[in-house]
Amino acid sequence: MLWITGGRIIDPANKRDETGDLYSVDGVLVEQLDDTQKKAATKIDANGLVVAPGLVDIHVHFRDPGQTHKEDIASGSRSAAAGGFTTVVCMPNTSPVCDNAGTIQRIMDKVARESIINIYPTGCLTIGMDGEQLAPTGQLKKAGVVAVTDDGKCVQSNEIMRRAVEYAKMLDLPIMDHCQDASLTQGAVMNEGEWSLRLGLRGWPKAAEDIIVARNVILAELTGAHIHMQHVSSANSVDILRRAIARGISVSGEASPHHIEFTDADLKDYNTVYKMNPPLRTDADKEALIEGLCDGTLACIATDHAPHSPDEKDREFDTAPFGIIGLENSLASSLGTLYHSGRLSLSEVIALMTHKGAELCKLDAGTLSAGADADICLFDPDEEWTVDPKQFFSKSRNCPWEGQTLKGKVKSTFVAGTQVYDGTSISA
């Protein structure tokens, strides 16, 4: 039994924001404990802290199987717990990719053995993520995937994408898409614009994203399926989504913490830690993403946690891999960009990082409702700390926030009523 007392309970899904106590029995949230239960309960003093649902991230890469020198289920789950996350959704671009039930079962078996949080797999849209032949979506759903996506690649054929979307809709599986017209990005390594010209690096036009977002809007309208756009980075894409949603078309998008904080100007020293896919854009794009989160055009925040080893990132810019890590600082960085700046309330930021993402993937997570699992994040929104990736629980260190002082510190993470992180160490 767990009794968290005196904290500011913020549960956006239930429109709750009040100082009070939170209780759980056998890992499940309850309305109250009787006197006998209170005497036996583990009591946590949350005075001065926010008591929120465990954070939810619907876009992470844990590199397991096949690339476990970068991250694995055990290290990824611990990194997530240290960031306040109790539920994550893993992308299928592992090695081998998640295009068959056997690979999904292998992942789920390892999750059951090694993870300290809730981890859900996704399956591929196409076999081998090659964009040519549909993956066995029905088998993938039976194996336990919660969504389908070729994240890391984008299905280039509109016909194949249409059939994939129709099949997923028939099976009631969410569709998530990495929006990139590959014909426009061959050899590109950063946003096309002033800074790519200054640095002499091949530019990546925003149109490569905008074209696919528009394609997906058209396919969503044609098929009636819901298509979710991953890591939106372009102002035009936000505008396309805003107008589509206003017309009643079933589409959504997510923003990543790095795209709402950094810009292509941060690449001025050729630091590969800022190399990501999609690339960092301009100040105008960053502002459009923030506005999209503020007005509901973009449904949630997702980290796109993408670990790489130091020797892989420590190369010349053109050959270094795309991707950054962000689970352990994403709450603080998002609070800085959205809450401490006065753009959104604390409850609105928490909503973007809890139930809104969970709802897109139809997960029973992200709330403090009675009867829900006692997945809880305690944090101090005002505590300052300096980001040191060497202290992270992730295996990788490719974090662009290194050395920054952020405001917002996770103090405790509970999964099904059990403390898995105590603000310093993993305790599971």
Order of alpha helices (4+ residues) and beta strands (2+ residues): beta-beta-beta-alpha-beta-beta-beta-alpha-beta-alpha-beta-alpha-alpha-beta-beta-alpha-beta-alpha-beta-alpha-beta-alpha-beta-alpha-alpha-alpha-alpha-beta-beta-beta
